[in-house]
């Protein structure tokens, strides 16, 4: 049985508002704490904008340019980043779990303490990024140009396929169950690293210089 208020003309449930950031040119804008975006965030130019502590999870980012933006402390998990340029931006303490970066270029960004668990990077570039205390687990790099980067810490169940490396250093890295396939490995440098037997043999098969890499003791 309907309540009288339900029968009033024009009475309807309020729609939840969402914000559409697509097709815009934004500069020096503070979007910190942003949430309730629509599913797509495309074709925008963002410069020196702040997204501190924002909920950007589950979004499709397509054909965007981000320059000198700050996403520190934000949640970008389960997002798809397609054909985007991310330059000189901050992603400190960000959650990137299960996100995909496709045909995108990441240059000069700071991913200190970011979580790359389950992240896929495919057909793009990863250059001059800071990745201190970054979590690498079930992370995959496929057809990625990796340039001037220093990897540190643990790499667990990670995957590198058909990547090119230039001025890449693995320093104090502990590799476990990490797969290397069809890569050009001659420009990799190891400093005080350890690897389990499988990872070690794959790197050896790829003709990497194993100086600075030792077998992990069980």
C-alpha positions in Angstrom: 0.0 0.0 0.0 1.4 3.4 -1.0 1.9 6.1 1.5 0.1 9.4 0.6 3.5 11.1 0.2 4.4 8.6 -2.5 1.5 9.7 -4.6 2.4 13.4 -4.7 3.0 14.8 -8.2 6.7 15.0 -9.1 7.8 13.0 -6.0 10.8 10.9 -6.8 13.9 9.6 -5.2 16.8 12.0 -5.3 19.6 11.1 -7.7 23.1 10.9 -6.4 25.2 13.6 -7.9 28.4 12.7 -9.7 31.1 14.9 -11.1 32.2 14.8 -14.7 35.9 15.9 -15.0 36.2 14.9 -18.7 36.9 17.3 -21.6 38.4 20.0 -19.4 41.5 22.2 -19.0 42.3 22.5 -15.3 45.2 24.3 -13.8 46.1 25.1 -10.2 42.9 23.6 -8.9 42.6 21.8 -5.5 40.4 18.7 -5.9 41.5 17.1 -2.7 39.1 14.6 -1.2 37.3 14.2 -4.5 34.9 11.3 -4.9 31.7 10.4 -6.8 33.2 10.9 -10.2 31.5 9.3 -13.2 33.0 6.1 -14.5 35.0 8.0 -17.2 37.6 10.7 -16.8 38.8 11.4 -20.3 40.4 14.0 -22.7 41.4 16.5 -20.0 44.6 18.5 -19.4 45.5 18.8 -15.7 48.4 20.9 -14.5 49.5 21.6 -11.0 46.2 20.2 -9.6 45.8 18.5 -6.2 43.9 15.3 -5.6 45.1 14.6 -2.1 43.2 11.7 -0.4 40.8 11.3 -3.2 38.7 8.2 -4.1 39.5 7.6 -7.8 39.0 3.9 -7.7 37.3 2.0 -10.5 37.6 4.8 -13.0 38.5 4.8 -16.6 41.2 7.5 -17.3 41.5 7.9 -21.1 43.6 10.3 -23.2 44.5 12.6 -20.2 47.6 14.7 -19.6 48.6 15.1 -15.9 51.5 17.4 -15.3 52.8 18.4 -11.8 49.7 17.0 -10.1 49.6 15.6 -6.6 47.6 12.4 -5.9 49.3 11.6 -2.6 47.2 9.4 -0.3 44.6 8.7 -3.0 42.9 5.4 -3.9 43.3 4.5 -7.6 42.7 0.8 -7.2 40.9 -1.1 -10.0 41.3 1.8 -12.4 42.2 1.7 -16.1 44.6 4.4 -17.3 44.6 4.3 -21.1 46.7 6.5 -23.5 47.6 9.0 -20.7 50.7 11.0 -20.0 51.6 11.2 -16.3 54.5 13.6 -15.8 56.3 15.1 -12.7 53.4 14.1 -10.5 53.2 12.8 -6.9 51.6 9.4 -6.1 53.0 9.0 -2.6 51.2 6.5 -0.4 48.7 5.8 -3.2 46.8 2.5 -3.5 47.1 1.3 -7.1 46.0 -2.3 -6.5 44.7 -4.2 -9.6 44.9 -1.1 -11.8 46.0 -1.2 -15.4 48.2 1.3 -17.3 47.8 0.7 -21.0 49.6 2.7 -23.7 50.5 5.3 -21.1 53.8 7.0 -20.3 54.8 7.6 -16.7 57.7 10.1 -16.4 59.4 11.8 -13.5 56.7 10.7 -11.0 57.2 10.0 -7.3 55.6 6.7 -6.2 57.2 6.6 -2.7 55.3 4.0 -0.6 52.8 3.3 -3.3 51.2 -0.1 -3.6 51.5 -1.7 -7.0 50.0 -5.1 -6.0 48.4 -6.7 -9.0 49.1 -3.7 -11.3 49.6 -4.3 -15.0 51.7 -1.9 -17.1 51.5 -2.6 -20.8 52.8 -1.0 -24.1 54.1 2.3 -22.6 56.9 3.9 -20.7 58.2 4.1 -17.2 61.0 6.6 -16.9 62.9 8.5 -14.2 60.3 7.6 -11.5 61.0 7.5 -7.8 59.9 4.1 -6.4 61.3 4.1 -2.8 59.4 1.7 -0.4 57.1 0.7 -3.2 55.2 -2.6 -3.0 55.8 -4.9 -6.0 53.7 -8.0 -5.8 51.9 -9.7 -8.7 53.0 -6.7 -10.8 53.5 -7.1 -14.5 55.5 -5.1 -17.0 54.7 -6.0 -20.6 56.3 -4.2 -23.6 57.3 -1.4 -21.4 60.3 0.9 -21.9 61.9 1.1 -18.5 64.5 4.0 -18.4 66.6 5.4 -15.6 64.9 3.8 -12.7 66.2 2.3 -9.4 64.1 -0.6 -8.0 64.5 -1.4 -4.3 62.9 -3.8 -1.8 61.0 -7.0 -2.5 59.7 -8.2 -5.9 57.3 -11.1 -5.4 55.6 -13.0 -8.2 56.3 -10.2 -10.6 56.5 -10.4 -14.4 58.6 -8.7 -17.1 57.9 -9.6 -20.7 59.3 -8.0 -23.9 60.5 -5.0 -22.0 63.5 -2.8 -22.8 65.8 -1.5 -20.1 68.1 1.5 -20.1 70.0 2.7 -17.1 68.0 0.4 -14.8 69.3 -0.6 -11.4 68.0 -3.2 -9.0 69.5 -2.3 -5.6 69.0 -4.4 -2.4 66.2 -6.3 -4.2 65.0 -9.7 -3.1 63.5 -11.5 -6.0 61.1 -14.4 -5.5 59.2 -16.2 -8.3 59.8 -13.3 -10.6 59.5 -14.1 -14.4 61.6 -12.6 -17.2 60.7 -13.4 -20.8 61.8 -11.9 -24.1 63.5 -9.0 -22.5 66.7 -7.1 -23.4 68.6 -7.4 -20.2 72.1 -6.1 -21.0 71.5 -2.7 -19.5 70.4 -3.9 -16.1 72.7 -3.5 -13.1 72.4 -5.4 -9.8 73.7 -4.1 -6.5 73.5 -6.4 -3.4 70.5 -8.3 -4.8 69.2 -11.8 -4.1 67.1 -14.1 -6.2 65.5 -17.5 -5.8 66.8 -20.2 -8.2 64.1 -19.8 -10.9 64.5 -16.1 -11.1 68.3 -16.4 -11.1 68.2 -18.9 -14.0 65.8 -16.8 -16.1 68.1 -13.8 -15.7 71.1 -15.9 -16.6 69.3 -17.3 -19.7 68.5 -13.7 -20.7 72.3 -12.9 -20.6 72.0 -10.4 -17.9 75.2 -9.4 -16.1 74.7 -11.2 -12.8 77.4 -9.3 -11.0 75.8 -8.1 -7.7 73.1 -10.8 -7.7 73.4 -13.9 -5.6 71.3 -17.0 -5.0 68.7 -16.6 -2.2 69.5 -19.0 0.6 66.4 -20.9 1.9 
